[in-house]
């Protein structure tokens, strides 16, 4: 079957990573989860929030986007 506009979808299988953070960062991440709950009325765990936080950080970094395009 050919001629469709949509190309093959990219690999979307999640990749699990493990990190260690400082106690201060851990406290800040928990405070962020608290703020998220106040804002949206739903508690999300820090591990569930981190991928979205990292994605937002990377996509908003203009210098990184320019470097990546080169």
C-alpha positions in Angstrom: 0.0 0.0 0.0 1.6 3.3 -1.0 0.8 6.9 -1.6 -0.3 7.8 1.9 0.8 11.1 3.3 1.7 9.9 6.8 5.2 8.5 7.0 6.3 5.7 9.2 5.9 6.6 12.9 9.1 7.0 15.0 10.0 4.6 17.8 7.9 5.5 20.8 9.0 2.8 23.1 9.8 4.4 26.5 13.4 4.1 27.7 13.9 3.8 31.4 16.8 5.7 33.0 17.8 6.1 36.6 19.3 9.3 38.2 20.5 10.4 41.6 19.8 14.0 42.7 20.9 16.2 45.5 18.7 16.5 48.6 18.0 20.1 47.6 16.8 19.1 44.1 14.7 16.3 45.5 13.0 18.8 47.8 12.5 21.2 44.9 11.0 18.4 42.8 8.6 17.5 45.6 7.6 21.2 46.0 7.0 21.3 42.3 4.7 18.3 42.5 2.9 20.1 45.4 2.5 23.2 43.2 1.2 21.1 40.3 -1.4 19.6 42.6 -2.5 23.0 43.8 -2.7 24.3 40.2 -4.5 21.3 38.6 -6.2 19.6 41.5 -4.5 16.3 40.8 -1.5 14.8 42.4 1.2 13.5 40.1 4.3 11.8 41.3 7.8 13.3 40.8 8.8 10.4 38.5 5.7 11.0 36.4 6.4 14.7 36.1 10.2 14.6 35.4 9.9 13.4 31.7 7.5 16.3 30.9 9.7 18.8 32.8 12.8 17.7 30.9 10.9 17.8 27.6 9.7 21.3 28.3 13.2 22.4 29.3 14.8 21.0 26.2 12.2 22.3 23.7 12.4 25.8 25.2 16.2 26.0 25.0 16.7 28.0 21.9 20.5 27.7 21.9 20.2 23.9 22.0 17.7 23.9 19.2 20.0 25.9 17.0 22.9 23.6 17.8 20.9 20.6 17.1 19.8 21.9 13.6 23.4 22.5 12.6 
